[in-house]
Amino acid sequence: MDPSTELGIDPSLKKKKKKKIDIDSMLSGGGGGGSQSASGEGVERSVSFLEPEEAQSKQEGGQSELLESLESFGLKKKKKTKKPTSAAEVDEPLIVVIPEENEDSEIGLDFGVKKKKKNKVLIGDDEDQQIVEDAPDMVINSDDEQSSEGLPTIRTVTSEKSWLTSDRDYTYEELLTRVFEIMHAKNPEMASGTKQKFVMRPPQVLRVGTKKTSFVNFMEICKMLHRHQKHLLDFLLSELGTSGSIDGNNQLIIKGKFQQKQIENVLRRYIKEYVTCHTCRSPNTILQKDSRIFFLQCEACGSRCSVASIKHGFQAVTSKRAAIRAKAT
Amino acid sequence: MSIQNLNTFDPFADAIKGSEEGVQDGFVHIRIQQRNGRKTLTTVQGLSSEYDLKKIVRACKKEFACNGTVVEHPEYGEVLQLQGDQRENICQWLTKTGLAKPDQLKVHGF
């Protein structure tokens, strides 16, 4: 019993490594974009969340066959559920990319959480599991460069053949490779790395005198985002808590000293809230006003949701009070 | 090892949790405003009126080594004002003391 299970364990560990490598190499082959790395994280996470059960099977391996069979069923079920999720994860980021925002899609996060919960229910003591989990990860990361070339391909070939000839149960690795093959077949864009990317031109920000800042390509950015300049202007000024106006050359003059980085941050927040679709993160959206509320209509997925209105909020008095009083009288 | 389906499920878990939450409702807006030169001002709007803002500002002033006041505003109620860029500090402090949860904080500005 014991030796056999141990034998069963070691390959599982190796398999894990190979899986990881597959994913990594796939991702690197797909070209590292901002959002792609995010989607990759999603995939990797789901994989890493699947691992503890194997690790657990390793720990409790000597107990009974029933347990093992149960776990293997669990694994299979996971795989079946995983197919659609991974497909969804693949689909979404292909359409949308926001530059430098490495946030996971909400769907991916949800799945991650669910899986985590399941694992926690299954696992008796988490801390030990964590250690077991962490250790192979480290090994994998260090081994990535060395072993990624030759081994995985051989593995996949052998596994496919064995799976066709015999009528035994599928192993984890076989199903995983199959999932990725299907993914690649159905989404050739992902493999070739040609993704529709949402690239923003950086805002050109210049200092005008000592107290004012000029946002040179403000109009251009408005046009790129397909938003009214008034809306973006409102947002910028309320976020920065200053006043400003558009001058004759279609530049935006903002009161106060601001750097390009700071304006970029605010723009990024604007894009996240008012440009990209909240459901599918596509930038292909229209902002409509319906009875005082702004709605974001997505052209890609057809979803429609309301967005927060721009509020200036509390503004403290920063100028000289005497000057204000003089103006009032 | 346990089977998830056989676990007991408390249907009122959420309700109990809800009553335990603090009095803070809605967002806390943390803004920054530029003054003359390199000086800035941090405003904290939307803290629940159940809290004693004067005590909060006293604690903040001591913690961040800055000056600050409570300003009464007809629309937004009592608003905290702190000197300097205290956005990070106030976020950490509010979550640490449990006055507001991290998802209730909304930081504006650059």
Interface residues (C-beta under 8 A of the other chain):
Chain A: Q56 E60 L67 K118 V121 L122 G124 S238 E239 L240 G241 T242 G256 K257 F258 Q259 Q262 I263 N265 V266 G313 F314 Q315 A316 T318
Chain B: M1 S2 Q4 N7 H29 R31 I32 Q33 Q34 R35 N36 L41 T43 Q45 V71 H73 Y76 V79 Q81 H108 G109 F110
